[in-house]
Amino acid sequence: MKTGFFGVTTLATLALAGALPALAQVASGEPYMEARAALIAQGWRPDASYGARMANGKPLYHFPEIWCGPQICRAKWHDAQGHAQSIMLNRGFNQDHTVAGME
């Protein structure tokens, strides 16, 4: 296997390049509902075990992968290769969150 500048392998570079189109789907200010649909279409899966739950086990927020603070929320995902990813959100009402950026 060849290595490039600073020993980064060609395979790792290709894996990163493969993730970039999905990351480009997540634009700051974009409604989370739209970004979520685009990521799912590209093979990403939300981490439904991460989000806050009510006493009866139902998700506290509209999307089960979200945990919110007073102003910012975090959504946990697994990309198409299974790697953990986080998306920071501006808190909205119910399903009106907007993307703040990738973490």
Backbone as JSON, one array per atom type, in Angstrom:
{
  "sequence": "MKTGFFGVTTLATLALAGALPALAQVASGEPYMEARAALIAQGWRPDASYGARMANGKPLYHFPEIWCGPQICRAKWHDAQGHAQSIMLNRGFNQDHTVAGME",
  "N": [[0.84, -1.17, 0.0], [0.61, 2.19, -0.83], [1.98, 5.18, 0.58], [1.21, 8.57, 1.19], [1.94, 12.06, 1.46], [3.14, 12.84, 4.68], [2.68, 10.22, 5.47], [0.07, 9.39, 5.09], [-2.13, 6.97, 4.09], [-3.03, 5.78, 0.83], [-5.44, 4.42, 0.71], [-6.79, 5.41, 3.0], [-7.06, 8.05, 2.23], [-8.75, 7.76, 0.03], [-11.02, 6.79, 1.36], [-11.73, 9.0, 2.91], [-12.28, 10.82, 0.86], [-14.51, 9.55, -0.2], [-16.34, 10.04, 1.82], [-16.74, 12.75, 1.73], [-18.75, 13.73, -0.2], [-21.17, 13.16, 1.18], [-20.83, 14.68, 3.49], [-20.87, 17.16, 2.34], [-23.54, 17.42, 1.9], [-24.56, 18.34, 4.25], [-25.17, 21.34, 5.17], [-24.44, 24.37, 6.82], [-27.06, 26.01, 8.48], [-29.03, 24.76, 7.05], [-32.21, 23.15, 7.07], [-32.63, 20.63, 9.49], [-34.24, 18.4, 9.05], [-34.24, 18.09, 6.25], [-31.48, 17.7, 5.74], [-31.11, 15.35, 7.17], [-32.69, 13.51, 5.74], [-31.24, 13.47, 3.31], [-28.77, 12.4, 4.16], [-29.54, 9.84, 5.06], [-30.37, 8.78, 2.63], [-27.91, 8.44, 1.45], [-26.82, 6.32, 2.75], [-26.13, 6.72, 5.41], [-26.79, 6.24, 8.91], [-28.9, 7.15, 11.56], [-28.03, 7.34, 15.03], [-30.05, 5.96, 17.0], [-30.02, 5.23, 19.64], [-28.81, 7.19, 21.1], [-30.2, 9.63, 21.71], [-32.24, 11.65, 24.0], [-34.67, 10.25, 26.23], [-38.1, 9.77, 27.24], [-39.82, 8.81, 30.28], [-41.4, 6.65, 29.51], [-39.96, 5.51, 27.49], [-40.13, 6.54, 24.92], [-38.73, 8.69, 22.4], [-37.55, 11.88, 23.48], [-37.28, 14.11, 21.86], [-38.27, 15.03, 18.5], [-36.67, 13.6, 16.7], [-34.95, 10.61, 17.23], [-32.16, 10.49, 17.53], [-31.13, 12.74, 18.67], [-29.85, 14.95, 21.18], [-30.49, 17.6, 23.26], [-29.35, 20.8, 24.42], [-29.86, 23.97, 26.04], [-29.68, 25.75, 23.8], [-28.26, 24.57, 21.72], [-28.14, 21.52, 19.9], [-27.17, 18.07, 19.58], [-26.66, 15.62, 17.18], [-26.2, 12.23, 16.75], [-24.62, 10.04, 14.48], [-23.95, 7.31, 12.16], [-21.77, 6.95, 9.57], [-21.8, 5.88, 6.09], [-19.79, 3.97, 6.06], [-19.83, 3.07, 8.61], [-18.6, 4.6, 10.57], [-18.58, 6.66, 13.47], [-20.25, 9.77, 13.65], [-20.92, 13.23, 14.32], [-23.4, 15.74, 14.37], [-23.88, 19.1, 14.83], [-26.55, 21.08, 15.95], [-28.69, 23.93, 15.62], [-30.98, 24.68, 18.04], [-34.39, 24.05, 17.52], [-37.98, 24.26, 17.41], [-39.58, 21.32, 18.13], [-39.42, 19.71, 15.26], [-37.94, 21.56, 13.88], [-35.19, 22.08, 13.83], [-31.99, 23.44, 12.83], [-29.03, 22.93, 10.89], [-25.91, 23.37, 12.42], [-23.32, 22.64, 12.03], [-20.71, 20.19, 11.34], [-19.24, 17.99, 13.7]],
  "CA": [[0.0, 0.0, 0.0], [1.4, 3.4, -0.93], [1.66, 6.26, 1.5], [1.41, 9.89, 0.63], [2.55, 13.07, 2.32], [2.99, 12.58, 6.11], [2.36, 8.84, 5.73], [-1.35, 9.08, 4.92], [-2.26, 5.92, 3.08], [-3.92, 6.03, -0.29], [-6.75, 3.89, 1.09], [-7.42, 6.36, 3.92], [-7.4, 9.22, 1.43], [-9.94, 7.4, -0.73], [-12.15, 6.69, 2.29], [-12.12, 10.36, 3.22], [-12.9, 11.38, -0.34], [-15.83, 8.96, -0.32], [-17.23, 10.63, 2.83], [-16.95, 14.17, 1.47], [-20.04, 14.07, -0.79], [-22.21, 13.14, 2.2], [-20.63, 15.84, 4.35], [-21.28, 18.34, 1.59], [-24.99, 17.49, 2.0], [-24.9, 18.96, 5.52], [-24.74, 22.73, 5.09], [-24.84, 25.21, 7.95], [-28.31, 26.74, 8.26], [-29.99, 23.89, 6.36], [-33.13, 22.46, 7.98], [-32.13, 19.3, 9.84], [-35.09, 17.38, 8.44], [-33.75, 17.88, 4.88], [-30.13, 17.12, 5.83], [-31.3, 13.99, 7.66], [-33.17, 12.7, 4.61], [-30.14, 13.33, 2.36], [-27.78, 11.48, 4.72], [-30.11, 8.49, 5.03], [-30.35, 8.35, 1.23], [-26.53, 8.1, 1.11], [-26.37, 5.18, 3.53], [-25.87, 7.05, 6.8], [-27.83, 5.8, 9.82], [-28.91, 7.86, 12.84], [-27.82, 6.52, 16.24], [-31.29, 6.13, 17.76], [-29.79, 4.93, 21.05], [-28.14, 8.34, 21.72], [-31.08, 10.71, 22.13], [-32.94, 11.65, 25.28], [-35.92, 9.48, 26.26], [-39.05, 10.01, 28.31], [-39.93, 7.67, 31.19], [-42.03, 5.52, 28.81], [-39.05, 5.01, 26.47], [-40.26, 7.27, 23.65], [-37.76, 9.8, 22.27], [-37.98, 13.18, 23.99], [-37.34, 15.03, 20.73], [-38.87, 14.44, 17.3], [-35.71, 12.67, 16.11], [-34.38, 9.85, 18.35], [-30.7, 10.59, 17.6], [-30.79, 14.1, 19.14], [-29.81, 15.34, 22.58], [-30.44, 19.06, 23.21], [-29.13, 21.71, 25.53], [-30.76, 25.12, 25.93], [-29.65, 26.38, 22.49], [-27.59, 23.72, 20.74], [-28.41, 20.08, 19.97], [-26.19, 17.21, 18.93], [-27.22, 14.41, 16.59], [-25.16, 11.22, 16.5], [-24.83, 9.26, 13.26], [-22.92, 6.42, 11.64], [-21.7, 7.16, 8.12], [-22.01, 4.68, 5.26], [-18.76, 3.0, 6.4], [-20.04, 2.69, 10.01], [-17.86, 5.47, 11.48], [-19.39, 7.58, 14.25], [-20.21, 11.17, 13.24], [-21.83, 14.08, 15.08], [-23.86, 16.96, 13.71], [-24.36, 20.1, 15.78], [-27.77, 21.72, 15.45], [-29.31, 25.04, 16.33], [-32.23, 24.13, 18.55], [-35.64, 24.56, 17.0], [-39.15, 23.7, 18.07], [-39.96, 19.99, 17.66], [-38.59, 19.23, 14.15], [-37.45, 22.72, 13.14], [-33.76, 22.31, 14.08], [-31.17, 23.71, 11.65], [-27.65, 22.44, 11.02], [-24.89, 24.34, 12.81], [-22.08, 22.15, 11.45], [-20.23, 18.85, 11.72], [-18.34, 18.01, 14.86]],
  "C": [[0.89, 1.24, 0.0], [0.98, 4.39, 0.15], [1.98, 7.57, 0.83], [2.12, 10.78, 1.62], [2.19, 12.8, 3.77], [2.49, 11.15, 6.39], [0.88, 8.49, 5.63], [-1.48, 8.06, 3.81], [-3.24, 6.33, 2.0], [-5.32, 5.56, 0.04], [-7.48, 4.85, 2.02], [-7.85, 7.62, 3.17], [-8.66, 8.95, 0.62], [-11.17, 7.3, 0.16], [-12.65, 8.07, 2.65], [-12.81, 11.01, 2.04], [-14.3, 10.82, -0.54], [-16.82, 9.55, 0.67], [-17.56, 12.08, 2.49], [-18.27, 14.49, 0.78], [-21.17, 14.09, 0.23], [-22.07, 14.35, 3.12], [-21.05, 17.12, 3.65], [-22.8, 18.51, 1.63], [-25.43, 18.23, 3.26], [-24.34, 20.37, 5.53], [-25.26, 23.5, 6.3], [-26.1, 26.0, 7.59], [-29.4, 25.92, 7.58], [-30.95, 23.27, 7.39], [-32.65, 21.03, 8.23], [-32.96, 18.2, 9.17], [-34.62, 17.06, 7.01], [-32.37, 17.23, 4.87], [-30.22, 15.66, 6.25], [-31.73, 13.06, 6.52], [-32.06, 12.45, 3.6], [-29.09, 12.35, 2.87], [-28.29, 10.04, 4.71], [-30.08, 7.93, 3.61], [-28.95, 7.92, 0.79], [-25.96, 6.99, 1.99], [-26.01, 5.48, 4.97], [-27.04, 6.57, 7.64], [-27.76, 6.58, 11.13], [-28.72, 6.89, 14.0], [-29.0, 6.75, 17.17], [-31.11, 5.84, 19.24], [-29.2, 6.14, 21.8], [-29.11, 9.33, 22.35], [-31.75, 10.52, 23.47], [-34.27, 10.91, 25.16], [-36.8, 9.93, 27.43], [-39.13, 8.74, 29.17], [-40.53, 6.44, 30.5], [-41.17, 4.96, 27.68], [-39.13, 5.7, 25.12], [-39.21, 8.38, 23.6], [-38.35, 11.12, 22.77], [-38.15, 14.19, 22.86], [-37.91, 14.3, 19.52], [-37.97, 13.38, 16.66], [-34.97, 11.93, 17.23], [-32.86, 9.94, 18.5], [-30.21, 11.91, 18.19], [-30.82, 14.2, 20.66], [-29.63, 16.85, 22.57], [-30.07, 19.7, 24.54], [-30.08, 22.89, 25.34], [-30.82, 25.75, 24.52], [-29.11, 25.49, 21.38], [-27.97, 22.26, 20.99], [-27.28, 19.34, 19.27], [-26.93, 15.97, 18.42], [-26.07, 13.45, 16.3], [-25.58, 10.32, 15.35], [-23.71, 8.25, 13.08], [-22.93, 6.61, 10.13], [-21.83, 5.83, 7.39], [-20.96, 3.59, 5.54], [-18.86, 2.55, 7.86], [-19.3, 3.55, 11.02], [-18.81, 6.43, 12.19], [-19.17, 9.02, 13.78], [-21.18, 11.95, 14.14], [-22.16, 15.33, 14.28], [-24.38, 17.89, 14.8], [-25.53, 20.84, 15.14], [-28.11, 22.94, 16.29], [-30.68, 24.55, 16.76], [-33.43, 24.84, 17.95], [-36.79, 23.97, 17.8], [-39.52, 22.4, 17.38], [-39.03, 19.54, 16.52], [-37.97, 20.37, 13.35], [-35.98, 23.06, 13.43], [-33.07, 22.65, 12.75], [-29.74, 23.26, 11.95], [-26.73, 23.6, 11.4], [-23.55, 23.94, 12.22], [-21.77, 20.74, 11.9], [-19.27, 19.0, 12.89], [-17.2, 17.05, 14.6]]
}
